[in-house]
Amino acid sequence: MPIRIQGILLIVALGALGCGASEPEASATSGAESAPAAPAPAAEPEPEPEPEPEAEAEPEPPPTGPATVTVLATVKGESVAADVKLTGADGAETSSKAGQAITVESGVYDLQVTLTDPATLADLPSRKEQVTLAAGDQLEHKVDFPWSKVALNVRVNGKSNTKATVELIRSGQVVAKVKSSSEPIMLSPGRYQAKVRAGASVIEVPEVMLPGGATRTVPVDVSF
């Protein structure tokens, strides 16, 4: 009977040892929680491509067709007689008189207006401008001429000489002849050269200035 008890105790002891060996060893790091992984950086959005600029539509050419213009030449606000000439881009010329309607094809023209009455301005000046005519135009275009109303007083050796005459010269051309101390005449203002004829003597004057927009007596001094 004692021998059976010891056998049982031995079996129980061996069973206890077997159970203890089957339990896994705790990991040294089992008590520490692992750190969370850092989030990956967000990818930057790719820039959207810029839209291509729309091609600008070419402007349509202006319509062509006949246009009418009436050119008026004026001095002191009054209409005066003048010749009118329009020159197109192709060199074609159209001539008329001031106050008369001219019909031409639309376009850009060089305009020349020349006074024809010396009683208006004795030097018969010309003026040039550029005009643009659109199809269907019915225009009135004014060209105003500056003026100067002068009497010339020739003084020879300091004394007035009413018998002397003065030739006014511009660009090498005699544009007016004026008697000393006569009634004022209308001329274009500005700088002139002059030749004074007093008896048998002819004296050249390098500069005579005529003021614009006024009535004046302008002395012309010569000596010999």
Phi, psi and omega in degrees: 000317175298324183296318180299322182295317181297320178300320179295316179300321181295318179296319180296318181295317180295323178297321180294321179294319179298322180292322181291327182287336184282345181284130180291147179285141180290135178292146181297336184254009183295334182280343183261128178282139180287142182291141179294145180291141179294138180295145178290141180298141181291138180288134179290138179293140178290137180296141179288139179296139180291139179293141179291136180296142180288137179294130180289135179287136179292135180296143179288140179296146180296149180296148179252157180163178182290148176221150183237135178225139174245117183264129176245130172263132183229146172227124184056033177083359181254141178291139181226166181287138180198154170269144182235136176222129175251132178238122181278175181297335180272003179089354180291136183249143174231123183249149180199189177246151177302136180093350178260138180288140177238129177249123180221173174288148179301152181151190179257132184231147168272128182248130174235129180237126183235124178292147184240353182248111181296343177288341178279298170223120190298334183273359177047066184284164173241150172230143180240137177217173174240134180234144177247125182245125177264156180303131178089356181298145170229084191255152167241119186243124181258137174239113184262138181254128175292156186219160173216131179250113189225153165241139181257131179247103180280128177240116180259120183052037176089355181246140180295140178233102185282350180267352181286153174237153182235127171261120178267133189235135172225133180053037177080000182247139174285120184253346179196148173240128187231133176274138182300136175062020176277182179298147179301145177238161179267131179218166170288139178288165175128197186263132177232159161261164183214153168239125180255127178251114179233105185066232180270358184265143175235120183241130178271134178246119186292336183206130171230122181259126177252120182287150181269146173067030183208160174255120185220157166256121186252120178285142175236106185262129176225160176214146176202000000 
